[in-house]
Structure formats: C-alpha cells, structure tokens
C-alpha cells in the first residue's frame, strides 16, 4: 500500500483523505504545508485537527532521500549529490550553477537497463528498479533545501530528467512527478523549465509531449541504424526511422523545437559523412542539434572529438540551416557530466 505523501498528486490525496472520512480540503492544506511551507511532519501542521493527524500517522508518511555525500566541481562549482533512498539504494543528482540559475539533473531509475556502451550508468551499474514519484520529487526538495540552507542559491530554476535511467521506461512515475512539479499548489514550476531526455521509444513519446508540453531532448548520437545499434542496443527495438516517425507526431509551436543530443566521439561518429547522414535523418523536423564532446568512462575507451572536428561538423550543419550548439559538459572532474553517473563514492560525507 502506498504511504509516502510525495507519491500522491493533489487529486489522489483528496481521494485518500475522503476515504479517511475527512473533508477533501484537508488535502490542499497538507500540500500547502509540504510544498509551500517545507514541513514534512504531520505533527507540525497546525491547522490539521489532531484526530486527522493520528490517522495520517497510521496511514501515511513523508520520506525524503538523504544526502550521503556531495562533490563540488573545481571547474564550474556544480555539485554532484549522492543520495540514499528509503530502501538503502543509492542514486545521483547534479546541480548545475550558472550565474543566477540552477539546473537540477535528476535520476529516474537505480541504474539503467539500456546499457549504452558509452554510458557509465548502463555499463558499470546493475539496473535495480524504477524510482517512484516521491524519490524523483524528493531529489528536488532535498537538494533545494540544501542549497538554501548553505546560502548557495534560493530555488532551483530548471529540472532536467537526464540523470540515471530512461524516463520513458518509468512513465507512470514521471507523469506523476511532472504534475507535482507544475501544479500551482505544489512546486509550481513552469513547464518551460522542465526537460525530459530519452534514448528513444516509439510508443507514447509524442502523446506524452503533446499532453504535458515540456521540452524534449533525444539522444541520437549515431545517424545510422548499423552504428547506433552497435553502441545503443535500444536501436534494435526502435530503429531510427521509427523514432523519427514518432518525433514528427509532436505538435510544436512556432518557436519550439526538439533538442537532438549528439555525442562527438573521435573518429567514430564525427566525420562529414556522419554530419551528412544526420542532416538527412533530421529532414522535416524542427530541431536544435546539441553537440557534446564525449565524456570518458571506464568501460568505453574512446576520446572526445577535437575542436577542429567539432567545428567542421557544426559548420556543415549550420550551412544546411540547422541550429547547432556545442555543450561544454559540466563537472567532469566529479564524474557528473553526461554519461558519467555511476555512483562513484567520493566527495564530502554528510553522514553524522
């Protein structure tokens, strides 16, 4: 039976409260205490009657992930967090600090079943389970509170589902999390501040984006089925033509686009041949191509593309009127960059 209140949307909590023979509005009061007043103990919710608090203590709880260690990048001051779930599993999150903006990269699984060869999460860790909504939302709350307590920042501005795991293989909990992230009576984030990243599925992707209207990033990385299947096993199930067909079903407004993530791996996928194939693959899509110099992992011996090769690749795409950016990965020195989440147990311990 579900007990953690952070797993409940407002409607679900209202249903639960009415089943306890209490007025529905009590659910809104509980939401207010948790998401607006940062109170995580029923006993401190002063406008909740004692009779209901007694029921809540029996039926429900409020549990957050615990920060075990932090590791601050000397390069850009981003902070990688090692967190512990209620069942003693470990997950990682990354807070990227840029000027007055903090972007939180959150995980949705313990490990990852996709096993992309270039990704430490899939190759160095065993996939254990999906995170539930409370553990996804809990990353935000726990880390946001830490940043405020340490006077590092006020509130996290942006949330990206780009940590450990494939979000579209944990869709029920992702949907619930997004509803809580964006609900005015909960965390009240703008949908424009949420990004979901996927390695590619062909069922439910377009319906999901059309429903929730959040930003989408798609990890293409290799522009041919032969090469992509070699490095990304998911491509054998969902080849590029199926993925592109699904992406074309997404309703985009005038200034909206799909971000295409593309790792730049020296002499593997960074030639003009690959740029031409990528251009052809993306024909008919409104996209921004994000070129990402490869971040080395223990299990995949390769080098990031040189500046010269990246520039040549980017300039070709630009010449074909494709919007291109080059992402300089954050926090590589604390293994917090793209594809490096693998529970490296280093950093400053916060356990007492």
C-alpha positions in Angstrom: 0.0 0.0 0.0 1.3 3.4 -1.0 2.2 5.5 2.1 4.6 8.3 1.1 2.5 11.5 0.5 5.1 12.7 -2.1 3.7 9.9 -4.3 0.3 11.5 -4.4 -1.0 14.1 -6.8 -3.5 16.5 -5.2 -6.4 14.6 -6.6 -5.1 11.3 -5.3 -4.5 12.8 -1.9 -8.0 14.2 -1.9 -9.3 10.7 -2.6 -7.2 9.3 0.2 -8.4 11.9 2.7 -12.1 11.3 1.9 -11.6 7.6 2.4 -10.5 8.5 5.9 -13.9 10.2 6.3 -12.3 13.7 6.3 -13.1 16.8 4.3 -11.4 16.9 0.9 -9.9 20.4 1.5 -7.6 18.9 4.1 -5.5 17.5 1.2 -4.9 21.0 0.0 -3.8 22.1 3.5 -1.3 19.2 3.6 0.0 20.1 0.2 0.5 23.6 1.4 2.5 22.5 4.4 4.7 20.3 2.3 5.3 22.2 -0.9 4.9 25.8 0.3 6.0 25.8 3.9 8.5 23.0 3.7 7.1 21.0 6.6 7.5 17.2 6.4 6.0 16.1 9.8 2.2 15.9 10.2 2.6 16.9 13.9 3.7 20.4 12.9 0.8 21.1 10.6 -1.0 23.4 12.9 -4.3 23.7 11.1 -4.8 20.0 10.8 -7.0 18.6 13.6 -5.4 16.1 16.0 -7.9 13.4 15.0 -6.7 13.6 11.4 -3.1 13.7 12.3 -3.5 10.5 14.2 -5.0 8.9 11.1 -2.2 10.3 8.9 0.5 8.9 11.1 -1.0 5.5 10.7 -1.9 5.6 7.0 0.8 7.9 5.5 4.3 9.2 5.9 6.6 11.8 4.3 10.0 10.4 3.4 12.8 12.2 1.5 16.0 10.8 0.1 19.0 11.5 2.3 22.2 13.2 1.0 25.1 10.9 1.8 27.9 12.8 0.0 28.5 15.9 -2.1 31.3 16.6 -4.5 31.8 20.1 -5.8 33.4 20.7 -9.2 36.5 22.8 -9.2 35.9 23.6 -12.8 32.4 25.2 -12.6 31.2 24.8 -8.9 28.4 22.4 -10.0 27.6 20.0 -7.2 27.1 16.3 -7.5 24.9 14.6 -4.9 25.0 11.0 -3.8 21.6 10.3 -2.2 20.2 7.3 -0.3 16.6 6.0 -0.9 14.4 4.6 1.9 15.4 1.0 0.9 19.2 2.0 1.2 19.8 2.2 -2.6 22.0 5.0 -4.0 21.2 7.5 -6.7 22.9 10.6 -8.1 21.8 14.1 -9.0 23.7 17.1 -10.2 23.0 20.8 -9.5 24.5 23.0 -12.3 25.1 26.5 -11.1 25.2 29.2 -13.7 25.0 32.9 -12.7 21.6 33.2 -11.1 20.2 29.9 -12.5 20.4 26.4 -11.0 19.5 23.4 -13.2 18.9 20.1 -11.4 19.7 17.0 -13.3 17.7 14.2 -11.7 17.6 10.4 -11.9 14.5 8.3 -12.6 16.0 4.8 -12.0 18.5 3.0 -9.9 20.9 2.0 -12.7 19.7 1.8 -16.3 18.6 -1.2 -18.4 19.5 0.3 -21.8 23.3 -0.4 -21.5 24.5 2.1 -24.0 28.2 1.3 -24.4 29.4 4.9 -23.8 27.3 5.5 -20.6 28.7 4.6 -17.2 25.2 4.2 -15.6 24.3 1.4 -18.0 27.7 -0.4 -18.2 29.0 0.0 -14.6 25.8 -0.4 -12.6 23.3 -3.1 -12.3 19.7 -2.0 -13.0 17.7 -2.4 -9.9 14.4 -0.7 -10.2 12.4 2.4 -11.2 12.3 5.4 -8.8 8.8 6.2 -7.6 7.5 9.8 -7.8 8.4 10.5 -4.2 12.1 9.7 -4.9 12.0 11.8 -8.1 10.3 14.8 -6.4 12.4 14.1 -3.3 15.6 14.8 -5.1 14.4 18.3 -5.9 13.2 19.0 -2.4 16.2 17.6 -0.6 18.7 19.4 -2.8 16.8 22.6 -3.0 16.7 22.7 0.8 20.4 22.0 1.0 21.3 24.8 -1.4 19.1 27.3 0.6 20.5 26.2 4.0 24.1 26.6 2.7 23.2 30.0 1.2 24.2 28.7 -2.2 21.0 29.6 -4.0 17.4 30.4 -3.5 15.4 28.0 -5.6 16.2 25.6 -8.4 15.1 27.1 -11.6 15.1 24.2 -14.1 14.7 20.4 -13.8 16.0 18.0 -16.4 15.3 14.3 -16.5 18.8 13.5 -17.6 20.3 11.6 -14.7 20.4 7.8 -14.2 17.8 5.9 -16.2 15.5 6.1 -19.2 12.4 8.3 -18.2 10.1 6.8 -20.8 10.5 3.3 -19.2 9.2 4.8 -15.9 6.4 6.8 -17.4 3.8 6.5 -14.7 6.1 8.0 -12.1 7.4 10.6 -14.5 3.9 11.7 -15.3 3.0 12.0 -11.6 6.2 13.9 -10.9 5.6 16.4 -13.6 2.1 17.0 -12.3 3.5 17.7 -8.9 6.4 19.8 -10.3 4.0 22.1 -12.2 0.8 22.2 -10.0 0.3 25.6 -8.6 -0.5 24.2 -5.1 2.7 22.1 -5.2 6.1 23.1 -6.6 4.6 25.4 -9.3 7.4 25.2 -11.9 6.7 26.4 -15.4 6.5 23.6 -18.0 9.1 25.6 -19.9 11.5 24.8 -17.1 11.3 21.0 -17.5 13.2 18.9 -19.9 12.9 15.2 -20.5 15.7 13.3 -22.2 15.2 9.9 -23.9 17.3 7.4 -25.8 14.3 6.7 -28.0 11.0 4.9 -27.7 8.3 4.7 -30.4 5.2 4.3 -28.2 3.8 7.1 -26.1 6.5 9.6 -26.7 4.6 12.0 -28.9 1.4 11.6 -26.9 3.3 12.4 -23.7 5.0 15.6 -25.1 1.8 16.8 -26.7 0.0 16.3 -23.3 2.5 17.8 -20.9 4.1 20.4 -23.2 7.5 20.1 -21.7 10.8 20.2 -23.6 12.2 17.1 -25.2 15.8 16.1 -25.8 16.5 13.0 -27.8 19.9 11.1 -27.7 20.6 10.2 -31.3 24.4 10.1 -31.1 24.8 7.9 -34.2 23.0 8.7 -37.5 22.8 5.2 -39.0 21.0 2.2 -37.7 24.1 0.0 -38.1 26.3 2.1 -35.9 23.6 3.2 -33.4 22.6 -0.5 -32.8 26.3 -1.3 -32.2 26.5 1.3 -29.4 22.9 1.7 -28.3 21.0 -1.7 -28.0 17.6 0.2 -27.8 18.0 0.9 -31.5 17.5 -2.8 -32.4 14.0 -2.4 -30.9 13.3 1.1 -32.0 15.4 1.9 -35.2 15.9 5.4 -36.3 13.1 5.6 -38.8 10.6 4.5 -36.2 11.9 7.1 -33.7 11.9 9.9 -36.3 8.3 9.0 -37.3 7.3 9.3 -33.7 9.0 12.7 -33.3 7.2 14.0 -36.3 3.9 13.5 -34.5 4.8 16.1 -31.8 2.9 19.4 -32.1 5.4 22.2 -31.9 4.6 25.9 -31.7 6.4 28.5 -33.8 9.4 28.9 -31.5 9.5 25.4 -30.2 11.9 22.7 -31.2 13.2 19.2 -30.3 16.8 19.1 -29.0 18.9 16.4 -30.6 21.8 15.3 -28.4 24.8 14.1 -30.3 28.0 12.8 -28.6 31.1 13.8 -30.5 33.5 10.7 -30.3 36.8 11.0 -32.1 36.9 9.1 -35.4 33.8 7.1 -34.6 30.8 9.4 -35.4 32.4 12.9 -36.1 33.2 12.9 -39.8 31.5 14.8 -42.5 29.9 11.6 -43.6 28.1 11.4 -40.2 27.1 15.0 -40.4 25.5 14.4 -43.8 23.7 11.4 -42.6 22.5 13.3 -39.6 21.2 16.1 -41.8 19.3 13.7 -43.9 17.9 11.9 -40.9 16.5 15.2 -39.4 14.9 16.4 -42.6 11.4 17.7 -41.8 11.9 18.1 -38.1 12.2 21.4 -36.1 15.4 20.7 -34.1 18.4 22.1 -32.3 21.4 19.9 -32.5 23.4 19.9 -29.3 27.0 18.6 -29.9 28.5 17.1 -26.8 32.2 16.2 -26.6 32.3 12.6 -25.3 33.0 12.3 -21.5 35.3 9.3 -21.0 34.0 6.3 -18.9 35.8 3.3 -17.5 34.1 0.8 -19.8 34.3 2.6 -23.1 37.8 3.6 -24.3 37.4 6.5 -26.6 38.3 10.1 -26.9 36.2 13.3 -27.4 36.4 14.8 -30.8 38.9 17.6 -31.3 37.8 21.2 -31.5 38.7 21.2 -35.2 36.5 18.1 -35.9 33.6 19.5 -33.8 33.8 22.9 -35.6 33.9 21.2 -39.0 30.8 19.1 -38.1 29.0 22.0 -36.7 29.7 24.3 -39.6 28.4 21.7 -42.1 25.1 21.5 -40.2 24.9 25.3 -39.9 25.4 25.6 -43.7 22.3 23.4 -44.1 20.3 25.8 -41.8 20.3 23.5 -38.8 20.6 25.3 -35.5 23.7 23.9 -33.6 25.2 24.4 -30.2 28.2 22.8 -28.6 27.6 21.8 -24.9 30.7 22.1 -22.8 29.9 19.4 -20.2 29.8 20.5 -16.6 31.5 18.8 -13.6 33.7 16.3 -15.5 36.1 16.4 -12.6 33.5 14.9 -10.3 32.1 12.4 -12.8 28.9 14.5 -13.1 29.0 15.0 -16.8 26.7 13.4 -19.4 27.0 9.6 -19.2 29.2 9.6 -16.1 26.7 8.9 -13.4 28.0 5.6 -11.8 27.8 6.1 -8.0 31.5 7.0 -7.7 31.6 7.0 -3.9 33.8 10.0 -3.4 33.3 13.6 -2.1 32.4 15.1 1.3 30.3 12.9 3.5 27.3 14.5 5.1 26.5 11.5 7.4 26.8 12.2 11.1 
